[in-house]
Amino acid sequence: MIKSGMKAWLLAVWLLLPTAALAEAAPPAVPWDALSSEEHRLLAPLRERWDSLPPARQQALRRGVERWRSLDPEERQRLRKRFQAWKQLSPEQRARARQRFQRFMALPPAERQRLRERYQQFRRLPPARREALRERWRSLSPQQRQRIIERRLQRRR
């Protein structure tokens, strides 16, 4: 039989182990002053709220700076243009884009790959053909669009 003092100690250890594991897994907060000059430059819009960001978010942003450093100038320019386009979207458009991305990421990897390939096929079409297809899609009623989607899903099964 375990003595009561030992029971209390075992219970305390058992209760504290998950907390200790979480504490070890959580990245440490990084003060603004600890960032490099390049991190300061790239993360300047976040300066005022940096210290209030969760440490995991700070680490993710710092990894983003590292990825940025690894890009060649052409890739950086392409990303700048995409970011400018993103900033031009309304909050509702951004929310819809985030929802579509989340739905996409929830798909099985094979389905995501299939969709990427289909998108690349579409991008290789002549611009006039792409626009014609977009216009045709826009002209359909929601019910017609849904029927097309359902037929394509059935064909894949």
ChimeraX commands (.cxc) that place a marker at each C-alpha (Angstrom):
marker #1 position 0.00,0.00,0.00 radius 0.5
marker #1 position 1.30,3.48,-0.89 radius 0.5
marker #1 position 1.61,5.93,1.99 radius 0.5
marker #1 position -0.55,9.08,1.85 radius 0.5
marker #1 position 2.48,11.38,1.39 radius 0.5
marker #1 position 3.63,9.29,-1.55 radius 0.5
marker #1 position 0.10,9.30,-2.99 radius 0.5
marker #1 position -0.01,13.09,-2.82 radius 0.5
marker #1 position 3.40,13.36,-4.48 radius 0.5
marker #1 position 2.41,10.93,-7.28 radius 0.5
marker #1 position -0.85,12.81,-7.81 radius 0.5
marker #1 position 1.00,16.13,-8.03 radius 0.5
marker #1 position 3.50,14.72,-10.53 radius 0.5
marker #1 position 0.70,13.16,-12.57 radius 0.5
marker #1 position -1.20,16.47,-12.67 radius 0.5
marker #1 position 1.86,18.60,-13.46 radius 0.5
marker #1 position 3.41,16.42,-16.19 radius 0.5
marker #1 position 1.08,17.64,-18.97 radius 0.5
marker #1 position 1.71,21.24,-17.91 radius 0.5
marker #1 position 5.48,20.74,-17.95 radius 0.5
marker #1 position 5.30,19.13,-21.39 radius 0.5
marker #1 position 3.25,22.06,-22.70 radius 0.5
marker #1 position 5.66,24.54,-21.19 radius 0.5
marker #1 position 8.57,22.83,-22.94 radius 0.5
marker #1 position 6.72,22.70,-26.27 radius 0.5
marker #1 position 5.73,26.38,-26.24 radius 0.5
marker #1 position 8.29,28.57,-27.98 radius 0.5
marker #1 position 9.68,31.45,-25.94 radius 0.5
marker #1 position 8.50,34.99,-26.59 radius 0.5
marker #1 position 10.97,37.11,-28.53 radius 0.5
marker #1 position 11.25,40.77,-27.51 radius 0.5
marker #1 position 11.21,43.28,-30.37 radius 0.5
marker #1 position 14.70,44.47,-29.44 radius 0.5
marker #1 position 16.07,40.92,-29.90 radius 0.5
marker #1 position 15.13,40.90,-33.61 radius 0.5
marker #1 position 17.74,41.55,-36.30 radius 0.5
marker #1 position 17.70,44.77,-38.31 radius 0.5
marker #1 position 16.27,42.92,-41.32 radius 0.5
marker #1 position 13.52,41.43,-39.14 radius 0.5
marker #1 position 12.79,44.94,-37.84 radius 0.5
marker #1 position 12.50,46.23,-41.41 radius 0.5
marker #1 position 10.28,43.42,-42.67 radius 0.5
marker #1 position 8.13,43.19,-39.55 radius 0.5
marker #1 position 7.86,46.97,-38.96 radius 0.5
marker #1 position 4.04,47.04,-39.41 radius 0.5
marker #1 position 3.80,44.75,-36.38 radius 0.5
marker #1 position 6.14,46.75,-34.15 radius 0.5
marker #1 position 3.47,48.24,-31.87 radius 0.5
marker #1 position 1.79,44.92,-31.15 radius 0.5
marker #1 position 4.79,42.57,-31.45 radius 0.5
marker #1 position 5.13,42.01,-27.71 radius 0.5
marker #1 position 1.45,41.11,-27.39 radius 0.5
marker #1 position 1.60,38.46,-30.14 radius 0.5
marker #1 position 1.63,34.85,-28.97 radius 0.5
marker #1 position 5.15,33.42,-29.02 radius 0.5
marker #1 position 4.16,30.80,-31.61 radius 0.5
marker #1 position 2.96,33.59,-33.93 radius 0.5
marker #1 position 6.22,35.50,-33.40 radius 0.5
marker #1 position 8.19,32.40,-34.35 radius 0.5
marker #1 position 6.04,31.83,-37.44 radius 0.5
marker #1 position 6.63,35.42,-38.55 radius 0.5
marker #1 position 10.37,35.04,-38.02 radius 0.5
marker #1 position 10.32,31.87,-40.15 radius 0.5
marker #1 position 8.54,33.92,-42.80 radius 0.5
marker #1 position 11.42,36.41,-42.75 radius 0.5
marker #1 position 13.84,33.51,-43.27 radius 0.5
marker #1 position 11.79,32.25,-46.25 radius 0.5
marker #1 position 11.77,35.81,-47.67 radius 0.5
marker #1 position 15.57,35.94,-47.42 radius 0.5
marker #1 position 15.83,32.73,-49.44 radius 0.5
marker #1 position 13.75,34.05,-52.38 radius 0.5
marker #1 position 15.34,35.38,-55.53 radius 0.5
marker #1 position 14.40,38.94,-56.63 radius 0.5
marker #1 position 11.82,37.73,-59.18 radius 0.5
marker #1 position 10.00,35.66,-56.58 radius 0.5
marker #1 position 10.03,38.57,-54.15 radius 0.5
marker #1 position 8.53,40.86,-56.80 radius 0.5
marker #1 position 5.81,38.32,-57.59 radius 0.5
marker #1 position 4.95,38.06,-53.89 radius 0.5
marker #1 position 4.89,41.85,-53.49 radius 0.5
marker #1 position 2.32,42.04,-56.30 radius 0.5
marker #1 position 0.21,39.30,-54.72 radius 0.5
marker #1 position 0.35,41.06,-51.36 radius 0.5
marker #1 position -0.74,44.35,-52.95 radius 0.5
marker #1 position -3.67,42.55,-54.59 radius 0.5
marker #1 position -4.56,41.01,-51.20 radius 0.5
marker #1 position -4.54,44.42,-49.53 radius 0.5
marker #1 position -6.98,45.67,-52.18 radius 0.5
marker #1 position -9.57,43.02,-51.24 radius 0.5
marker #1 position -12.44,43.92,-48.98 radius 0.5
marker #1 position -12.65,42.17,-45.58 radius 0.5
marker #1 position -15.49,40.02,-46.97 radius 0.5
marker #1 position -13.40,38.98,-49.98 radius 0.5
marker #1 position -10.49,38.11,-47.72 radius 0.5
marker #1 position -12.77,36.05,-45.48 radius 0.5
marker #1 position -14.09,34.13,-48.50 radius 0.5
marker #1 position -10.54,33.52,-49.73 radius 0.5
marker #1 position -9.53,32.20,-46.30 radius 0.5
marker #1 position -12.57,29.91,-46.21 radius 0.5
marker #1 position -11.78,28.55,-49.69 radius 0.5
marker #1 position -8.18,27.95,-48.65 radius 0.5
marker #1 position -9.29,26.11,-45.51 radius 0.5
marker #1 position -11.67,23.95,-47.58 radius 0.5
marker #1 position -8.85,23.24,-50.04 radius 0.5
marker #1 position -6.44,22.27,-47.26 radius 0.5
marker #1 position -9.09,19.95,-45.76 radius 0.5
marker #1 position -9.16,17.92,-48.99 radius 0.5
marker #1 position -7.13,14.74,-49.26 radius 0.5
marker #1 position -3.64,15.33,-50.71 radius 0.5
marker #1 position -4.47,13.50,-53.96 radius 0.5
marker #1 position -7.50,15.73,-54.52 radius 0.5
marker #1 position -5.45,18.88,-53.83 radius 0.5
marker #1 position -2.87,17.69,-56.37 radius 0.5
marker #1 position -5.58,17.00,-58.94 radius 0.5
marker #1 position -6.98,20.50,-58.46 radius 0.5
marker #1 position -3.51,22.05,-58.79 radius 0.5
marker #1 position -2.99,20.18,-62.06 radius 0.5
marker #1 position -6.38,21.29,-63.39 radius 0.5
marker #1 position -5.55,24.87,-62.46 radius 0.5
marker #1 position -2.24,24.64,-64.33 radius 0.5
marker #1 position -4.09,23.30,-67.38 radius 0.5
marker #1 position -6.45,26.25,-67.17 radius 0.5
marker #1 position -3.51,28.70,-66.86 radius 0.5
marker #1 position -1.94,27.24,-70.02 radius 0.5
marker #1 position -5.03,28.07,-72.09 radius 0.5
marker #1 position -4.90,31.21,-74.24 radius 0.5
marker #1 position -6.16,34.26,-72.30 radius 0.5
marker #1 position -9.21,34.64,-74.57 radius 0.5
marker #1 position -10.24,31.02,-73.92 radius 0.5
marker #1 position -9.79,31.44,-70.16 radius 0.5
marker #1 position -11.96,34.55,-70.19 radius 0.5
marker #1 position -14.62,32.81,-72.28 radius 0.5
marker #1 position -14.76,29.96,-69.76 radius 0.5
marker #1 position -14.98,32.40,-66.85 radius 0.5
marker #1 position -17.79,34.30,-68.55 radius 0.5
marker #1 position -19.67,31.08,-69.32 radius 0.5
marker #1 position -19.38,30.03,-65.63 radius 0.5
marker #1 position -20.58,33.45,-64.43 radius 0.5
marker #1 position -23.61,33.26,-66.74 radius 0.5
marker #1 position -24.83,30.00,-65.14 radius 0.5
marker #1 position -27.40,30.04,-62.37 radius 0.5
marker #1 position -26.34,28.68,-58.96 radius 0.5
marker #1 position -28.44,25.57,-59.63 radius 0.5
marker #1 position -26.70,24.96,-62.97 radius 0.5
marker #1 position -23.31,25.37,-61.36 radius 0.5
marker #1 position -24.24,22.92,-58.62 radius 0.5
marker #1 position -25.39,20.31,-61.16 radius 0.5
marker #1 position -22.08,20.60,-63.03 radius 0.5
marker #1 position -20.12,20.19,-59.80 radius 0.5
marker #1 position -22.19,17.17,-58.79 radius 0.5
marker #1 position -21.76,15.50,-62.20 radius 0.5
marker #1 position -18.00,15.96,-62.05 radius 0.5
marker #1 position -17.89,14.52,-58.56 radius 0.5
marker #1 position -19.90,11.48,-59.70 radius 0.5
marker #1 position -17.55,10.91,-62.67 radius 0.5
marker #1 position -14.54,10.75,-60.36 radius 0.5
marker #1 position -16.08,8.08,-58.14 radius 0.5
marker link #1:1,2 radius 0.2
marker link #1:2,3 radius 0.2
marker link #1:3,4 radius 0.2
marker link #1:4,5 radius 0.2
marker link #1:5,6 radius 0.2
marker link #1:6,7 radius 0.2
marker link #1:7,8 radius 0.2
marker link #1:8,9 radius 0.2
marker link #1:9,10 radius 0.2
marker link #1:10,11 radius 0.2
marker link #1:11,12 radius 0.2
marker link #1:12,13 radius 0.2
marker link #1:13,14 radius 0.2
marker link #1:14,15 radius 0.2
marker link #1:15,16 radius 0.2
marker link #1:16,17 radius 0.2
marker link #1:17,18 radius 0.2
marker link #1:18,19 radius 0.2
marker link #1:19,20 radius 0.2
marker link #1:20,21 radius 0.2
marker link #1:21,22 radius 0.2
marker link #1:22,23 radius 0.2
marker link #1:23,24 radius 0.2
marker link #1:24,25 radius 0.2
marker link #1:25,26 radius 0.2
marker link #1:26,27 radius 0.2
marker link #1:27,28 radius 0.2
marker link #1:28,29 radius 0.2
marker link #1:29,30 radius 0.2
marker link #1:30,31 radius 0.2
marker link #1:31,32 radius 0.2
marker link #1:32,33 radius 0.2
marker link #1:33,34 radius 0.2
marker link #1:34,35 radius 0.2
marker link #1:35,36 radius 0.2
marker link #1:36,37 radius 0.2
marker link #1:37,38 radius 0.2
marker link #1:38,39 radius 0.2
marker link #1:39,40 radius 0.2
marker link #1:40,41 radius 0.2
marker link #1:41,42 radius 0.2
marker link #1:42,43 radius 0.2
marker link #1:43,44 radius 0.2
marker link #1:44,45 radius 0.2
marker link #1:45,46 radius 0.2
marker link #1:46,47 radius 0.2
marker link #1:47,48 radius 0.2
marker link #1:48,49 radius 0.2
marker link #1:49,50 radius 0.2
marker link #1:50,51 radius 0.2
marker link #1:51,52 radius 0.2
marker link #1:52,53 radius 0.2
marker link #1:53,54 radius 0.2
marker link #1:54,55 radius 0.2
marker link #1:55,56 radius 0.2
marker link #1:56,57 radius 0.2
marker link #1:57,58 radius 0.2
marker link #1:58,59 radius 0.2
marker link #1:59,60 radius 0.2
marker link #1:60,61 radius 0.2
marker link #1:61,62 radius 0.2
marker link #1:62,63 radius 0.2
marker link #1:63,64 radius 0.2
marker link #1:64,65 radius 0.2
marker link #1:65,66 radius 0.2
marker link #1:66,67 radius 0.2
marker link #1:67,68 radius 0.2
marker link #1:68,69 radius 0.2
marker link #1:69,70 radius 0.2
marker link #1:70,71 radius 0.2
marker link #1:71,72 radius 0.2
marker link #1:72,73 radius 0.2
marker link #1:73,74 radius 0.2
marker link #1:74,75 radius 0.2
marker link #1:75,76 radius 0.2
marker link #1:76,77 radius 0.2
marker link #1:77,78 radius 0.2
marker link #1:78,79 radius 0.2
marker link #1:79,80 radius 0.2
marker link #1:80,81 radius 0.2
marker link #1:81,82 radius 0.2
marker link #1:82,83 radius 0.2
marker link #1:83,84 radius 0.2
marker link #1:84,85 radius 0.2
marker link #1:85,86 radius 0.2
marker link #1:86,87 radius 0.2
marker link #1:87,88 radius 0.2
marker link #1:88,89 radius 0.2
marker link #1:89,90 radius 0.2
marker link #1:90,91 radius 0.2
marker link #1:91,92 radius 0.2
marker link #1:92,93 radius 0.2
marker link #1:93,94 radius 0.2
marker link #1:94,95 radius 0.2
marker link #1:95,96 radius 0.2
marker link #1:96,97 radius 0.2
marker link #1:97,98 radius 0.2
marker link #1:98,99 radius 0.2
marker link #1:99,100 radius 0.2
marker link #1:100,101 radius 0.2
marker link #1:101,102 radius 0.2
marker link #1:102,103 radius 0.2
marker link #1:103,104 radius 0.2
marker link #1:104,105 radius 0.2
marker link #1:105,106 radius 0.2
marker link #1:106,107 radius 0.2
marker link #1:107,108 radius 0.2
marker link #1:108,109 radius 0.2
marker link #1:109,110 radius 0.2
marker link #1:110,111 radius 0.2
marker link #1:111,112 radius 0.2
marker link #1:112,113 radius 0.2
marker link #1:113,114 radius 0.2
marker link #1:114,115 radius 0.2
marker link #1:115,116 radius 0.2
marker link #1:116,117 radius 0.2
marker link #1:117,118 radius 0.2
marker link #1:118,119 radius 0.2
marker link #1:119,120 radius 0.2
marker link #1:120,121 radius 0.2
marker link #1:121,122 radius 0.2
marker link #1:122,123 radius 0.2
marker link #1:123,124 radius 0.2
marker link #1:124,125 radius 0.2
marker link #1:125,126 radius 0.2
marker link #1:126,127 radius 0.2
marker link #1:127,128 radius 0.2
marker link #1:128,129 radius 0.2
marker link #1:129,130 radius 0.2
marker link #1:130,131 radius 0.2
marker link #1:131,132 radius 0.2
marker link #1:132,133 radius 0.2
marker link #1:133,134 radius 0.2
marker link #1:134,135 radius 0.2
marker link #1:135,136 radius 0.2
marker link #1:136,137 radius 0.2
marker link #1:137,138 radius 0.2
marker link #1:138,139 radius 0.2
marker link #1:139,140 radius 0.2
marker link #1:140,141 radius 0.2
marker link #1:141,142 radius 0.2
marker link #1:142,143 radius 0.2
marker link #1:143,144 radius 0.2
marker link #1:144,145 radius 0.2
marker link #1:145,146 radius 0.2
marker link #1:146,147 radius 0.2
marker link #1:147,148 radius 0.2
marker link #1:148,149 radius 0.2
marker link #1:149,150 radius 0.2
marker link #1:150,151 radius 0.2
marker link #1:151,152 radius 0.2
marker link #1:152,153 radius 0.2
marker link #1:153,154 radius 0.2
marker link #1:154,155 radius 0.2
marker link #1:155,156 radius 0.2
marker link #1:156,157 radius 0.2
view
